[in-house]
Amino acid sequence: MKPSEMSNVDRIAIELGHAGRNAILYVDEDRNSDRPFKLQTYRPYGYTPDRPVVIVQHGVLRNGDEYRDFWVEAADKHKLLIVALTFSNEIWPGVESYNNGRVFSAGGNPRHIDGWTYALVGNVIKDLIAGEITDGQNVYLFGHSAGGQFVHRLMSSQSHAPFKAVAAGNPGWYTLPTFDHPFPEGMDGVGLTEDHLVKLLAYPMTILAGDKDIATDDPNLPSEPAAMRQGPHRFARAQNYFEFGRKEAERRGVPFGWKLQVVPGIGHDGRAMSAVCASLWFDGKMPDDAELARLAGQQVA
């Protein structure tokens, strides 16, 4: 049987059954049969199904292979499986398909939440479990830049049950936890509920914000009025999002679980932020000053 004729579970079981890098075709037959994407994966020697899985969401360059590779050092050290969902611009065009989740149909009507691009992460995790690649007990979710937008909007709309920890690094702008603004500036008008909002505020999501991510002339920095209302650059917008969430939880009298982790000396750099996130999750600490200095100065969207 050709790989294209196999089920997702069969492909995953075969291709992820051994160590090394891989690129696995994935087709959501339920709602997106005409829109395949790839799983850029890395399985280190010594990985077993009870070890952590890190789901990685790439930036605007749609470079899931590079984002996978940003995690290889940590994967080898901690025996992690890395799975980077990779959406090509050709098949998943523009911010509407990726960052903003393909929430609206071509006619402008909201799709059902289960059909948003964000839902595909949960589907992949289910198939990793069905293929006996992971027991599903230690799944982590990380995204940077456009991937950070993807991740926090996923957490605004999808089940949190699959995840042990979640981090969004340097998003260009945010969907605020309020129904006072329509999606994607806020959560109104697309079928999201009070329950979605309260669960989002309570989840211990980490917002990773490089304090040097302060460019105001980056062509990839969202500059529409809704984004500009959140601040002049990504670092300011991260602080705005965190404070907005904190105040909204206080106003509603509900738990607030987010953490804003400022990353000193780091700008808009997916490689550096991946390393910082890996250190926080699997070494239990921020990298030291020498390591941060080594990581600084790169710019990978």
Stockholm file with secondary structure:
# STOCKHOLM 1.0

chainA/1-301         MKPSEMSNVDRIAIELGHAGRNAILYVDEDRNSDRPFKLQTYRPYGYTPDRPVVIVQHGVLRNGDEYRDFWVEAADKHKLLIVALTFSNEIWPGVESYNNGRVFSAGGNPRHIDGWTYALVGNVIKDLIAGEITDGQNVYLFGHSAGGQFVHRLMSSQSHAPFKAVAAGNPGWYTLPTFDHPFPEGMDGVGLTEDHLVKLLAYPMTILAGDKDIATDDPNLPSEPAAMRQGPHRFARAQNYFEFGRKEAERRGVPFGWKLQVVPGIGHDGRAMSAVCASLWFDGKMPDDAELARLAGQQVA
#=GR chainA/1-301 SS CCGGGSCHHHHHHHHTSSSEEEEEEEEETTTEEEEEEEEEEEECTTCCTTSCEEEEECCTTCCHHHHHHHTHHHHHHHTCEEEEEECCTTTSCHHHHTTTTTCBCTTSCBCCGGGSTTHHHHHHHHHHHHTTSCCSSSEEEEEETHHHHHHHHHHHHSCCTTCSEEEEESCSSCCCSCSSSBTTTSSBTSSCCHHHHHHHHHSCCEEEEETTCCCSCCTTSCCSHHHHTTCSSHHHHHHHHHHHHHHHHHHHTCCCCCEEEEETTCCSCHHHHHHHHHHHHHTSSCCCHHHHHHHTTCCCC
#=GC SS_cons         CCGGGSCHHHHHHHHTSSSEEEEEEEEETTTEEEEEEEEEEEECTTCCTTSCEEEEECCTTCCHHHHHHHTHHHHHHHTCEEEEEECCTTTSCHHHHTTTTTCBCTTSCBCCGGGSTTHHHHHHHHHHHHTTSCCSSSEEEEEETHHHHHHHHHHHHSCCTTCSEEEEESCSSCCCSCSSSBTTTSSBTSSCCHHHHHHHHHSCCEEEEETTCCCSCCTTSCCSHHHHTTCSSHHHHHHHHHHHHHHHHHHHTCCCCCEEEEETTCCSCHHHHHHHHHHHHHTSSCCCHHHHHHHTTCCCC
//
